[in-house]
Amino acid sequence: MEIAAFGVESLGPRIPRVSNREVHQIYSEMGYMQNENLENLYLLVGKGRFKFIAFPLKIRVGTGSPARAVAVLDDE
């Protein structure tokens, strides 16, 4: 299984001794979409596979946006 995106409940992913800006650059260059400040991720633990859907605001000159985040559990 290939990972295209990841989410964290914190203000951002962390790498020791690397600035937040550099962390975002590193993950971007790796092709990962980053989702931060998510809530209640623990509710998904043990529930199996799910689809992550985000509905972002349209911001023309931005590199990010607040979004409504939704997890849709698979029926399997």
N, C-alpha and C positions, 0 to 999 in steps of 0.2 A: 504494500500500500504506500502510495506517495503522499507526502504532506504538502499542501499548497498554502495553508494558512494556519495560524494558531492564535489562541486567545489566553489572556491572563486577567486575573482580578485586580492586580496591582496597577500602578500608574504607567508601567511599561516593563518589558522584558529586561532582565539584568544580566550583565556579564561582568564579573569582578574586574575592577581597575580600568573599565572602559566607560566613556561618557555615554549618556542616554542617546545623544545625537549619533554617535558612532555605532551604537548598537542597532539603531534604526537603519542606518546605512548598510551595515553588514547583512541584516536580515533581508533588506530590500534587494541587495545585489544577489542574494541567494534565491530570490524569487518568492519569498514568503510574504503573504499579506498578514499584517499584525493587527490584532484587535485587543484593545486595552480597556481597563476599568469595567470589565464585565462583572456581573453579580450572579451569585447562586450556582456557580459551576459545579459545586459539590452535589447538586441535585441530579447531575448527569452521570455521576460515577456509578458504574455497574449496570447502567441502563442499556448498554449496547451501542450500536452504530446510530448516528443521527446526521441529519443535514443541518448545516449552519447557514442561516440566511441573515443578511444585514441590509437594512434599508437606510442608507446614508442621506444626509442633506446634500443638496447640490451646491457645491462651493466651487466657483470658477477657477480661482487662482490658488487653491489650497492643496496641501499634500495629505490632508486628513479631514475627517468630519465626524461629528456626533452621529450615531446611528441607532436605530431600533434593532436590537439583536434577538434572533429567534432560533431555537433549536427544535427541529422536527424529528422525533424518534422514528426509526425504521420499524416496520410491522413484523419483522422476522422474529 
